[in-house]
Every structure is written in structure tokens, then in C-alpha cells.
């Protein structure tokens, strides 16, 4: 195996191994030694793979966005489901992620948005790219539902997608605060009412 390929594989292993740690403890609370230990990479070699911890954080979010978008695209193209069913499946993944991790692990956006947005402009931009791409994909699902008749609200799909995303983002934070599931139940109700209502 070429040296460059080994380097890329080790770099990706660091990112994949660190993601659960960051998702659980936050970005600032996880040290470089913990990151390397999780990936089984020799101590002191972090800067062989990343210029800085900020660069690592940026790469972590880029990989997270890439994998999340891939799973969203699989949902969008899933056969045998109308737009509303696809939207409902996406919402269910928010719930499932709190237990088993429907799209990998618990949402890094929820965990890191408040923490890193004021600390790192580069990481904030990666978060913004992720949310923008996600909302665009939700809009495609809503447009499909409007076209097949399963979503009856004819309001702009991009606007509804943004509201849906913000609703579920807020519900996830409330679940963390309350340690109860009712915010998700309310988010499901709000989403159904939004897409079924007439403009």
C-alpha cells in the first residue's frame, strides 16, 4: 500500500474514532491524547495528520456532512415511498439517533453548534454548509410530496424544510434538557400539521 494511502486511512481512522467522543463530550473537552488513543495512533503524531485541532474539527465536520448527505440521498431515492413517508422516515431518524444512531451517531450539529460557532469560523462554516445541504435535501423530499399529493401544503418547500429542521433541532435540545421524549412527539405533531395544512 502506498504511503499516501496509508496516511489517508490513518487520518480517516482518527476522525471516525474521535467522532463518538466528540459527540458525547464536546469538542473542547476532548484532548489530543484521547483522540489518538481512541484511534490507536501513536501519541505525538497528531500534527502529522492535522495542522491544528481546529483543522481536525473542520475535517471531522466535513466527513460528518459527507456521510449524512449520503444517507439523506439514499432516503430521497428510496423506492416505494411517497414524499410524506420519506419525510416521516427522516423525522423518525432524529428519534432513533438518541438510542441507536440512525445516521451514524447523535447529531454533531446539536452537540457542537453553540460550542464551536464562536470559537472557530472555519468550523462554523462547515456547520453552515451541513445545515444548508440538509435543508436543501428536505426541500426536495417536500417537493416530491407536493407533486405526488402526500404533502398538501403548497407553501415554498425550502421554507417548510427550514421550519421542519429547526423544529427538530429544537426538539432534540429539549430532549437533552428534560430527559423525556415528549418534545419529539410534539415535533412529529408540528411537522404533520405543517405539511398537511393549506397555505
Order of alpha helices (4+ residues) and beta strands (2+ residues): alpha-alpha-alpha-alpha-alpha-alpha-alpha-alpha-alpha
